Amino acid sequence: MKYNELSEQEEYVIKHKGTEAPYSGIYNDFDEEGIFTCKQCNTPLYSSADKFSSGCGWPSFDDTISSNVLRTPDADGRRVEITCKACGAHLGHVFEGEHMTPKNTRHCVNSLSLNFKKI
């Protein structure tokens, strides 16, 4: 699989499980209709229909596209990491039980891990 070229910041987040600063990402306060894809491999990950404002400082989604996002417990057992199923890119973390949406799930995603395709 051929991957997209990444900036130094994108590589830090995607390959080294980094986190961008809260409220710094371009997709945090973003409400256009379309599909969010993996920055590294272009796999469709999230629909804008599933994006919501959580106030956490990162883009939040309560569902994924076609199970293209994997969940793996962090080594410390306190959080659950989310990664792209196709290439393993680090996206962020998923939280459940916060009652922010009827689906009761919040995918907290780094903007640096995403591209956007308008539909």
MARBA-3410 file (N, C-alpha, C, O; in Angstrom, 1 decimal):
119
0.8,-1.2,0.0,0.0,0.0,0.0,0.9,1.2,0.0,1.8,1.3,0.8 ~ 0.6,2.2,-0.9,1.4,3.4,-0.9,0.7,4.4,0.0,-0.5,4.7,0.0 ~ 1.6,5.1,0.8,1.1,6.0,1.8,1.4,7.5,1.4,2.3,7.7,0.6 ~ 0.6,8.4,1.8,0.8,9.8,1.6,2.0,10.3,2.4,2.3,9.8,3.4 ~ 2.6,11.3,1.8,3.7,11.9,2.5,3.2,12.7,3.7,2.2,13.4,3.6
3.8,12.6,4.9,3.4,13.3,6.1,4.3,14.4,6.5,5.6,14.3,6.3 ~ 3.8,15.5,7.1,4.6,16.5,7.7,5.2,15.9,9.0,4.8,14.9,9.4 ~ 6.2,16.7,9.5,6.8,16.2,10.8,5.7,16.1,11.9,5.7,15.1,12.7 ~ 4.8,17.1,12.0,3.8,17.0,13.0,2.8,15.9,12.8,2.4,15.2,13.7 ~ 2.4,15.7,11.5,1.5,14.5,11.2,2.2,13.2,11.5,1.5,12.3,12.1
3.5,13.1,11.2,4.2,11.8,11.5,4.2,11.6,13.0,4.1,10.5,13.5 ~ 4.5,12.7,13.8,4.5,12.6,15.3,3.2,12.0,15.8,3.2,11.1,16.6 ~ 2.1,12.5,15.3,0.7,12.0,15.8,0.4,10.6,15.2,0.1,9.7,16.0 ~ 0.6,10.5,13.9,0.1,9.2,13.3,1.0,8.0,13.5,0.5,6.9,13.8 ~ 2.3,8.2,13.5,3.2,7.1,13.7,3.8,6.9,15.1,4.2,5.8,15.5
3.8,8.0,15.9,4.3,7.9,17.2,3.3,8.1,18.3,3.7,8.4,19.5 ~ 2.0,8.1,17.9,0.9,8.1,18.9,0.9,9.5,19.7,0.6,9.5,20.9 ~ 1.3,10.5,19.0,1.2,11.8,19.6,-0.2,12.4,19.6,-1.1,11.8,19.2 ~ -0.3,13.6,20.2,-1.5,14.3,20.3,-1.3,15.8,20.0,-0.4,16.4,20.5 ~ -2.1,16.3,19.1,-2.1,17.8,18.8,-2.7,18.5,20.0,-3.5,18.0,20.8
-2.3,19.8,20.1,-2.8,20.6,21.2,-4.3,20.8,21.0,-4.8,20.9,19.9 ~ -5.1,20.8,22.2,-6.5,21.0,22.0,-6.8,22.4,21.4,-6.1,23.3,21.6 ~ -7.9,22.4,20.6,-8.4,23.6,19.9,-7.5,24.1,18.8,-7.7,25.2,18.3 ~ -6.5,23.3,18.5,-5.5,23.7,17.4,-5.8,23.1,16.1,-5.3,23.6,15.1 ~ -6.6,22.1,16.0,-6.8,21.4,14.8,-7.9,22.0,13.9,-8.8,22.6,14.3
-7.7,21.9,12.6,-8.6,22.5,11.6,-10.0,21.9,11.6,-10.9,22.6,11.1 ~ -10.1,20.7,12.1,-11.5,20.1,12.0,-12.2,20.2,13.3,-13.3,19.6,13.4 ~ -11.7,20.8,14.3,-12.4,20.9,15.6,-13.7,21.7,15.4,-14.8,21.2,15.8 ~ -13.7,22.9,14.9,-14.8,23.7,14.7,-15.1,23.7,13.2,-15.0,24.8,12.5 ~ -15.5,22.6,12.6,-15.7,22.4,11.2,-17.0,21.7,11.0,-17.3,20.7,11.6
-17.8,22.3,10.0,-19.1,21.6,9.9,-19.6,21.4,8.4,-20.8,21.5,8.2 ~ -18.7,21.3,7.5,-19.0,21.0,6.1,-19.4,19.5,6.0,-19.0,18.7,6.8 ~ -20.3,19.2,5.0,-20.7,17.9,4.7,-19.7,17.1,3.9,-19.2,17.6,2.9 ~ -19.4,15.9,4.3,-18.4,15.1,3.6,-17.9,14.0,4.4,-18.5,13.5,5.4 ~ -16.8,13.4,4.0,-16.2,12.3,4.6,-14.8,12.6,5.1,-14.0,13.2,4.4
-14.5,12.2,6.3,-13.1,12.3,6.8,-12.4,11.0,6.6,-12.8,9.9,6.9 ~ -11.2,11.2,6.0,-10.4,10.0,5.6,-9.1,10.0,6.4,-8.7,11.0,6.9 ~ -8.4,8.9,6.4,-7.1,8.7,7.0,-6.1,9.6,6.2,-6.0,9.5,5.0 ~ -5.4,10.4,7.0,-4.3,11.2,6.3,-3.2,10.4,5.7,-2.6,10.8,4.7 ~ -3.0,9.2,6.2,-1.8,8.4,5.7,-2.2,7.6,4.5,-1.4,7.4,3.6
-3.4,7.0,4.5,-3.8,6.1,3.4,-5.1,6.3,2.7,-5.4,5.6,1.8 ~ -5.8,7.4,3.1,-7.1,7.8,2.4,-8.3,6.9,2.7,-9.3,7.0,2.0 ~ -8.2,6.0,3.6,-9.3,5.1,3.9,-10.4,6.0,4.6,-10.1,6.8,5.4 ~ -11.7,5.8,4.1,-12.8,6.6,4.7,-13.0,6.1,6.2,-13.1,4.9,6.5 ~ -13.0,7.1,7.1,-13.1,6.8,8.5,-14.4,7.3,9.2,-15.1,6.5,9.9
-14.8,8.5,8.9,-15.9,9.1,9.6,-16.7,10.0,8.6,-16.2,10.6,7.6 ~ -18.1,10.0,8.8,-19.0,10.9,8.0,-19.2,12.1,8.8,-19.3,12.1,10.1 ~ -19.4,13.2,8.1,-19.7,14.5,8.8,-21.0,14.4,9.6,-21.3,15.1,10.5 ~ -21.9,13.5,9.1,-23.2,13.3,9.8,-23.0,12.7,11.2,-23.9,12.9,12.0 ~ -21.9,12.1,11.5,-21.6,11.6,12.8,-20.7,12.5,13.7,-20.3,12.1,14.8
-20.4,13.6,13.2,-19.5,14.6,13.9,-20.4,15.4,14.8,-21.5,15.8,14.4 ~ -19.9,15.7,16.0,-20.7,16.6,16.9,-19.7,17.4,17.8,-18.5,17.1,17.9 ~ -20.2,18.5,18.3,-19.4,19.3,19.2,-19.4,18.8,20.6,-20.5,18.9,21.3 ~ -18.3,18.4,21.1,-18.2,17.8,22.4,-17.6,18.8,23.4,-17.7,18.7,24.6 ~ -16.9,19.9,22.9,-16.3,20.9,23.7,-14.9,20.4,24.3,-14.3,21.0,25.1
-14.4,19.3,23.8,-13.2,18.7,24.3,-11.9,19.3,23.6,-10.8,19.1,24.2 ~ -12.1,20.0,22.5,-10.9,20.6,21.8,-10.4,19.8,20.6,-9.5,20.2,20.0 ~ -11.0,18.6,20.4,-10.7,17.8,19.2,-11.9,17.4,18.5,-13.0,17.4,19.1 ~ -11.9,17.1,17.2,-13.0,16.7,16.5,-13.6,15.4,17.2,-12.9,14.5,17.6 ~ -14.9,15.4,17.3,-15.6,14.2,17.9,-16.6,13.6,17.0,-17.4,14.3,16.3
-16.7,12.3,17.0,-17.6,11.5,16.2,-18.2,10.4,17.0,-17.5,9.9,17.9 ~ -19.5,10.1,16.8,-20.1,9.0,17.6,-20.3,7.7,16.8,-20.9,6.8,17.2 ~ -19.7,7.7,15.5,-19.8,6.4,14.7,-18.7,6.5,13.7,-18.1,7.5,13.5 ~ -18.4,5.3,13.1,-17.4,5.2,12.1,-18.0,4.7,10.8,-19.1,4.3,10.7 ~ -17.2,4.7,9.7,-17.6,4.2,8.4,-17.1,2.7,8.3,-15.9,2.5,8.4
-18.0,1.8,8.1,-17.7,0.4,7.7,-16.6,-0.2,8.6,-15.8,-1.0,8.2 ~ -16.7,0.1,9.9,-15.7,-0.6,10.8,-14.3,-0.4,10.4,-13.4,-1.3,10.6 ~ -14.0,0.8,9.8,-12.6,1.1,9.4,-11.7,1.6,10.5,-10.5,2.0,10.3 ~ -12.2,1.7,11.7,-11.5,2.1,12.9,-11.3,1.0,13.9,-12.3,0.4,14.3 ~ -10.1,0.7,14.3,-9.9,-0.4,15.3,-9.7,0.2,16.7,-9.3,1.4,16.8
-10.1,-0.5,17.6,-10.0,-0.1,19.1,-9.0,-1.1,19.7,-9.1,-2.3,19.6 ~ -8.0,-0.4,20.5,-7.0,-1.2,21.2,-6.8,-0.6,22.6,-6.5,0.6,22.6 ~ -7.0,-1.3,23.7,-6.7,-0.7,25.0,-5.3,-0.2,25.1,-4.3,-0.9,24.7 ~ -5.1,1.0,25.6,-3.7,1.5,25.9,-3.0,0.6,26.9,-3.7,-0.2,27.6 ~ -1.7,0.7,26.9,-0.9,-0.2,27.8,-1.3,0.0,29.3,-1.3,-0.9,30.1
-1.7,1.3,29.6,-2.0,1.5,31.0,-3.4,1.1,31.4,-3.8,1.1,32.5 ~ -4.2,0.7,30.4,-5.6,0.2,30.6,-6.6,1.3,30.9,-7.8,1.0,31.2 ~ -6.2,2.6,30.8,-7.1,3.7,31.2,-7.9,4.2,30.0,-9.0,4.7,30.2 ~ -7.4,4.1,28.8,-8.1,4.6,27.6,-8.0,3.5,26.5,-7.3,2.5,26.6 ~ -8.8,3.8,25.5,-8.8,2.9,24.3,-8.4,3.7,23.1,-9.0,4.7,22.7
-7.3,3.3,22.5,-6.7,3.9,21.3,-7.6,3.5,20.1,-8.1,2.4,20.0 ~ -7.7,4.5,19.2,-8.3,4.2,17.9,-7.3,4.4,16.8,-6.6,5.4,16.8 ~ -7.3,3.5,15.8,-6.3,3.5,14.7,-7.1,3.1,13.4,-8.2,2.5,13.4 ~ -6.5,3.5,12.3,-7.0,3.2,11.0,-6.8,1.7,10.8,-5.7,1.2,10.9 ~ -7.9,1.0,10.4,-7.8,-0.5,10.2,-6.9,-0.8,9.0,-6.2,-1.8,9.1
-6.8,0.0,8.0,-6.0,-0.3,6.8,-4.5,-0.1,7.0,-3.8,-0.9,6.5 ~ -4.1,1.0,7.7,-2.7,1.3,7.8,-2.1,1.4,9.2,-0.9,1.5,9.4 ~ -3.0,1.4,10.2,-2.5,1.5,11.6,-2.3,2.9,12.1,-1.7,3.0,13.2 ~ -2.6,3.9,11.4,-2.4,5.3,11.8,-3.1,5.6,13.1,-4.3,5.2,13.2 ~ -2.4,6.2,14.0,-3.0,6.6,15.3,-4.0,7.8,15.0,-3.6,8.8,14.3
-5.2,7.6,15.5,-6.3,8.7,15.3,-6.5,9.4,16.6,-6.7,10.6,16.5 ~ -6.6,8.7,17.7,-6.9,9.4,19.0,-7.4,8.3,19.9,-6.8,7.2,20.0 ~ -8.5,8.6,20.6,-9.0,7.7,21.6,-10.5,7.7,21.6,-11.1,8.6,21.1 ~ -11.1,6.6,22.0,-12.6,6.5,22.0,-13.1,6.4,23.5,-12.4,5.7,24.3 ~ -14.2,7.1,23.8,-14.7,7.1,25.1,-16.2,6.7,25.1,-16.9,7.1,24.1
-16.7,5.9,26.0,-18.1,5.5,26.1,-18.7,5.9,27.4,-17.9,6.0,28.4 ~ -20.0,6.0,27.5,-20.6,6.3,28.7,-20.7,7.7,29.1,-21.0,8.0,30.3 ~ -20.4,8.7,28.3,-20.4,10.1,28.6,-21.8,10.7,28.3,-22.0,11.9,28.8 ~ -22.7,10.0,27.6,-24.0,10.5,27.3,-24.1,11.8,26.6,-25.0,12.6,26.8 ~ -23.2,12.0,25.6,-23.1,13.2,24.8,-24.0,13.1,23.6,-24.5,14.1,23.1
-24.2,11.8,23.1,-25.1,11.6,22.0,-25.9,10.3,22.3,-25.6,9.6,23.2 ~ -27.0,10.1,21.5,-27.7,8.8,21.8,-26.9,7.6,21.6,-27.2,6.5,22.2 ~ -25.8,7.6,20.8,-25.0,6.5,20.6,-24.0,6.3,21.8,-23.4,5.2,21.9 ~ -23.9,7.3,22.6,-23.1,7.2,23.9,-21.6,6.9,23.6,-21.0,6.2,24.5 ~ -21.1,7.3,22.5,-19.7,7.1,22.1,-19.1,8.4,21.6,-19.7,9.2,20.9
-17.8,8.6,22.0,-17.1,9.8,21.5,-15.7,9.3,21.0,-14.9,9.0,21.8 ~ -15.5,9.4,19.7,-14.2,9.2,19.1,-13.6,10.6,19.1,-14.0,11.5,18.4 ~ -12.5,10.7,19.9,-11.8,12.0,20.0,-10.6,11.9,19.1,-9.6,11.2,19.4 ~ -10.6,12.6,18.0,-9.7,12.4,16.9,-8.8,13.6,16.6,-9.3,14.8,16.7 ~ -7.5,13.4,16.4,-6.6,14.5,16.0,-6.9,14.9,14.6,-7.0,14.1,13.7
-7.1,16.2,14.4,-7.2,16.7,13.0,-6.1,16.3,12.1,-6.3,16.1,11.0 ~ -4.9,16.3,12.7,-3.7,15.9,11.9,-3.7,14.5,11.4,-3.0,14.2,10.4 ~ -4.6,13.7,11.9,-4.8,12.3,11.4,-5.8,12.2,10.2,-6.0,11.1,9.7 ~ -6.4,13.3,9.9,-7.5,13.3,9.0,-7.3,14.2,7.7,-6.6,15.2,7.8 ~ -8.0,13.8,6.6,-8.2,14.6,5.5,-9.7,14.7,5.4,-10.4,13.9,6.0
-10.2,15.7,4.6,-11.6,15.8,4.4,-12.0,15.9,2.9,-11.3,16.5,2.1 ~ -13.0,15.1,2.5,-13.5,15.1,1.1,-15.0,15.6,1.2,-15.8,15.0,1.7 ~ -15.2,16.8,0.5,-16.5,17.3,0.5,-17.4,16.5,-0.4,-17.0,16.0,-1.5 ~ -18.7,16.3,-0.1,-19.6,15.6,-0.9,-20.7,16.5,-1.4,-21.6,16.1,-2.1
END
